[in-house]
């Protein structure tokens, strides 16, 4: 049964998370999951975000798929699949407490990184062989917490200079990764839950409202302003999760 107070807060979280997704093409899960797991179990939140991410990525992707750099993703996905297999295993077998602690640390550190590098200019692209560790760890975090986006954008942001192409590439990557997660979670049965499906169905309209709003304002925000907002939310979400797990 969905509690009204928890659902109202979840609605606000999803609205903010998918506003960021509408602006940047990624970031919904890393913002939403650390906060949502304080109200719902991790094994409910992650499959639910898979469903919403697929629908959200289809909405963004159909408008900007022609701008995506598919060649970059071809290097990432094989290693991502290996990481996702490990992540699914840990999600099923490992206790949630240490995993949530790792998620809190990951979110907070990534937020600090974004804030520190908010004014960093693009330099020469890094080697494509960095796709091996970025793809593997991105896949593991994606399967565990649905939060691999920051790992992928850390790599793609050092390979792609055009913000429009980067946004389109990330949106396409999120869709493909969500589809892979959906397949793995169907095989393992993680997503075959009425609580997961029902919560996703209730929150989908809110997610689309956030995406629609973010899509209409993303051209008006500077990269620096968006990095400050995104980094601040990550630090807040990660810190809140760490405080909850420690106390």
C-alpha positions in Angstrom: 0.0 0.0 0.0 1.3 3.5 -1.0 1.3 5.9 2.0 0.0 9.4 0.9 2.8 11.3 2.7 5.6 9.2 1.2 4.0 9.3 -2.2 3.7 13.1 -2.1 7.4 13.4 -1.3 8.3 10.9 -4.0 6.3 12.9 -6.5 8.3 16.0 -5.7 11.6 14.1 -5.9 10.7 12.6 -9.3 9.6 16.0 -10.6 12.9 17.6 -9.7 15.0 14.6 -10.9 13.4 14.5 -14.4 13.5 18.2 -14.7 17.3 17.7 -14.6 17.0 14.9 -17.1 15.1 17.2 -19.4 17.8 19.8 -19.2 20.9 17.5 -19.4 19.7 14.1 -20.9 20.8 12.3 -17.7 20.9 12.6 -14.0 17.4 11.5 -13.0 18.4 8.3 -11.1 21.4 9.6 -9.3 19.2 12.4 -7.9 16.1 10.4 -7.3 17.4 7.0 -6.0 19.3 8.3 -2.9 16.2 10.1 -1.7 13.6 7.5 -2.7 15.3 4.7 -0.9 14.7 6.5 2.3 10.9 5.7 1.8 10.9 2.5 -0.3 13.2 -0.6 -0.5 16.2 -0.5 -2.8 14.8 -3.5 -4.7 11.6 -1.6 -5.4 13.2 1.8 -6.3 15.8 0.5 -8.8 13.4 -1.6 -11.0 10.8 1.3 -10.8 13.4 3.7 -12.1 14.2 1.3 -15.0 10.6 1.6 -16.2 10.5 5.4 -15.9 13.9 5.8 -17.5 12.9 3.9 -20.5 9.8 6.0 -21.1 11.7 9.2 -20.4 14.6 8.3 -22.8 12.1 7.5 -25.5 10.5 10.9 -25.1 13.9 12.7 -25.2 15.5 10.4 -27.8 12.8 10.7 -30.5 13.6 14.4 -30.6 17.3 14.3 -30.5 18.5 10.8 -31.6 19.9 12.2 -34.8 22.5 14.2 -32.8 23.7 11.3 -30.7 27.3 10.0 -31.3 26.6 6.3 -31.6 30.3 5.4 -32.3 31.3 6.4 -28.8 28.6 4.2 -27.3 29.7 1.2 -29.2 32.9 1.2 -27.2 31.1 1.6 -23.8 28.3 -1.0 -24.1 30.2 -4.3 -24.2 32.0 -3.4 -20.9 28.8 -2.0 -19.5 27.1 -5.3 -20.0 29.8 -7.1 -18.0 29.5 -4.5 -15.2 25.7 -4.9 -15.2 25.9 -8.6 -14.7 28.0 -8.1 -11.6 25.7 -5.3 -10.4 22.5 -7.5 -10.8 24.3 -10.3 -8.8 25.1 -7.9 -6.0 21.6 -6.4 -6.0 20.1 -9.9 -5.5 22.7 -11.3 -3.1 24.2 -8.5 -1.1 22.6 -6.7 1.9 21.2 -3.3 1.1 22.9 -1.3 4.0 26.5 -1.3 2.6 25.2 -0.8 -0.9 23.2 2.3 0.2 26.3 3.6 2.0 28.3 3.2 -1.2 25.6 5.0 -3.1 25.6 7.9 -0.7 29.4 8.3 -0.9 29.3 8.0 -4.7 26.6 10.7 -5.0 28.3 13.1 -2.7 31.7 12.8 -4.2 30.3 13.2 -7.7 28.5 16.3 -6.7 31.7 17.8 -5.2 33.5 16.9 -8.5 30.8 18.7 -10.6 31.0 21.8 -8.4 34.8 22.0 -8.6 34.8 21.5 -12.3 31.9 23.8 -13.1 34.1 26.2 -15.1 36.6 23.7 -16.5 37.0 24.1 -20.3 37.1 21.2 -22.6 40.6 19.9 -23.4 41.9 17.3 -25.8 39.7 14.1 -25.8 40.9 11.3 -23.6 41.8 7.9 -25.1 38.8 5.7 -26.1 40.4 2.9 -24.1 39.2 4.6 -21.0 35.8 3.2 -22.1 36.9 -0.1 -20.4 36.9 1.0 -16.8 34.2 3.7 -17.2 31.9 1.2 -19.0 32.4 -1.5 -16.5 31.9 0.6 -13.4 29.1 2.5 -15.1 27.3 -0.7 -15.8 27.8 -2.0 -12.2 26.3 1.2 -10.7 23.5 1.2 -13.3 22.4 -2.3 -12.3 22.9 -1.7 -8.6 21.3 1.7 -8.2 20.2 2.8 -11.7 22.8 5.6 -11.3 25.5 5.0 -13.9 24.7 8.2 -15.7 27.4 10.3 -13.9 30.0 7.7 -14.7 29.2 7.7 -18.4 28.9 11.5 -18.7 32.3 11.7 -17.0 33.8 9.7 -19.9 31.6 11.1 -22.7 32.1 14.7 -21.4 35.9 14.2 -22.0 35.3 12.8 -25.5 32.5 15.1 -26.8 32.8 18.8 -26.9 29.4 19.8 -28.3 26.8 20.1 -25.4 23.9 19.3 -27.8 25.6 16.1 -29.0 26.5 15.2 -25.4 22.9 15.6 -24.2 21.6 13.5 -27.2 24.2 10.8 -26.7 23.5 10.5 -23.0 19.8 10.3 -23.6 20.3 7.5 -26.1 22.8 5.8 -23.7 20.3 5.9 -20.8 17.6 4.3 -23.0 19.9 1.5 -24.1 21.2 0.8 -20.6 17.6 0.9 -19.2 16.6 -1.6 -21.8 19.5 -3.9 -20.9 18.6 -3.6 -17.2 14.9 -4.3 -18.0 16.0 -7.5 -19.7 18.2 -8.7 -16.9 15.5 -7.8 -14.3 12.8 -9.7 -16.2 15.1 -12.7 -16.2 15.8 -12.4 -12.5 12.2 -11.5 -11.6 13.2 -8.2 -9.9 10.8 -6.1 -11.9 7.8 -8.5 -11.8 6.2 -6.8 -8.7 2.9 -5.0 -8.5 4.5 -2.5 -6.1 7.2 -1.7 -8.7 4.8 -1.5 -11.6 2.1 0.4 -9.7 4.5 3.0 -8.3 6.1 3.5 -11.7 2.7 4.0 -13.3 1.7 6.6 -10.7 4.9 8.6 -11.0 5.2 8.5 -14.8 3.0 11.6 -15.4 5.1 13.6 -12.9 8.3 12.4 -14.6 7.0 13.6 -18.0 6.0 17.0 -16.5 9.6 17.4 -15.3 11.0 16.4 -18.6 8.7 18.7 -20.5 9.7 21.6 -18.3 13.4 20.8 -18.4 13.4 20.5 -22.2 11.9 23.9 -22.6 14.4 25.7 -20.3 17.6 23.8 -21.1 18.5 26.2 -23.9 18.2 29.2 -21.5 20.7 27.9 -18.9 24.4 28.2 -19.1 26.5 25.1 -18.6 28.0 26.6 -15.5 24.6 27.3 -13.9 23.4 23.8 -14.6 26.5 22.2 -13.2 26.1 24.2 -10.0 22.4 23.1 -9.6 23.2 19.5 -10.5 26.2 19.3 -8.2 24.4 20.9 -5.3 21.5 18.4 -5.5 24.0 15.5 -5.7 25.8 16.6 -2.6 22.5 17.1 -0.8 21.1 13.7 -1.8 24.3 11.8 -1.0 24.8 13.5 2.3 21.2 12.8 3.4 21.7 9.1 2.6 25.0 8.9 4.4 23.5 10.6 7.5 20.6 8.1 7.4 22.9 5.1 7.1 25.4 6.2 9.7 22.8 7.2 12.3 
